[in-house]
Amino acid sequence: MPGSLSHLTRRFFDVLRARPLLESEQELVGHWLSEREGSLFFAQSPVDQRHGYAAALTVIASGTDDLVVVRAALLHDVGKRHARLGVIGRVLASLLILFHVPLRGRIASYRDHGEIAAEELEAIGAEPLVVDFARHHHRSRPGAIDVSTWNLLQKADQPPKTWARNRPGIS
């Protein structure tokens, strides 16, 4: 799940710098999501909301007007909220996952957040792409997601580059 140490380091600093979504950003997210999807999205920590929002902006910046892809970017991590881990807990969980240590409890929930998110999204009737990306975003591309969409969503899931952090509209 966690990726490289470089990825983990960038995510760590993103978590430390994350700020809650502005009211205007929340309104924009509300336009992209159904009421049930919005309930899942806004139940996340500000860190995960900010990450999903940044992923959605990356998708939109690619020139796509496909709101299903935007929703997939926004919602892929909604399962993380069940782990209820702070910064240190996430670091510890990511390292344990990286080194394949057997897990249980909240840390196992953090590891399994994609499957948890997929089950929740499926239960509320989210589109198959949204469900599939949540389920597989830390795995190999499933056949149901075309290569270009998969590559875009994978790019959107990466931490932003340093130069883009904390600029208006970019997080």
Secondary structure as the mmCIF struct_conf table of DSSP 4:
data_model
#
loop_
_struct_conf.conf_type_id
_struct_conf.id
_struct_conf.beg_label_comp_id
_struct_conf.beg_label_asym_id
_struct_conf.beg_label_seq_id
_struct_conf.end_label_comp_id
_struct_conf.end_label_asym_id
_struct_conf.end_label_seq_id
HELX_RH_AL_P HELX_RH_AL_P1 LEU A 5 ARG A 17
HELX_LH_PP_P HELX_LH_PP_P1 PRO A 20 LEU A 22
HELX_RH_AL_P HELX_RH_AL_P2 GLU A 23 TRP A 32
BEND BEND1 LEU A 33 LEU A 33
HELX_RH_AL_P HELX_RH_AL_P3 GLU A 35 PHE A 42
TURN_TY1_P TURN_TY1_P1 ALA A 43 ALA A 43
BEND BEND2 GLN A 44 GLN A 44
HELX_RH_AL_P HELX_RH_AL_P4 PRO A 46 ALA A 61
TURN_TY1_P TURN_TY1_P2 SER A 62 GLY A 63
HELX_RH_AL_P HELX_RH_AL_P5 LEU A 67 LEU A 75
TURN_TY1_P TURN_TY1_P3 HIS A 76 ASP A 77
HELX_RH_3T_P HELX_RH_3T_P1 VAL A 78 HIS A 82
TURN_TY1_P TURN_TY1_P4 ALA A 83 ALA A 83
HELX_RH_AL_P HELX_RH_AL_P6 VAL A 87 LEU A 98
TURN_TY1_P TURN_TY1_P5 PHE A 99 HIS A 100
HELX_RH_AL_P HELX_RH_AL_P7 GLY A 105 ARG A 111
TURN_TY1_P TURN_TY1_P6 ASP A 112 ASP A 112
HELX_RH_AL_P HELX_RH_AL_P8 HIS A 113 ALA A 123
TURN_TY1_P TURN_TY1_P7 ILE A 124 GLY A 125
HELX_RH_AL_P HELX_RH_AL_P9 PRO A 128 HIS A 136
TURN_TY1_P TURN_TY1_P8 HIS A 137 HIS A 138
BEND BEND3 ARG A 139 ARG A 139
HELX_LH_PP_P HELX_LH_PP_P2 SER A 140 PRO A 142
TURN_TY1_P TURN_TY1_P9 GLY A 143 ALA A 144
BEND BEND4 ILE A 145 ILE A 145
HELX_RH_AL_P HELX_RH_AL_P10 VAL A 147 ALA A 156
TURN_TY1_P TURN_TY1_P10 ASP A 157 ASP A 157
BEND BEND5 GLN A 158 GLN A 158
HELX_LH_PP_P HELX_LH_PP_P3 PRO A 159 LYS A 161
HELX_RH_3T_P HELX_RH_3T_P2 THR A 162 ALA A 164
TURN_TY1_P TURN_TY1_P11 ARG A 165 ASN A 166
STRN STRN1 ARG A 167 ARG A 167
TURN_TY1_P TURN_TY1_P12 PRO A 168 GLY A 169
STRN STRN2 ILE A 170 ILE A 170
#
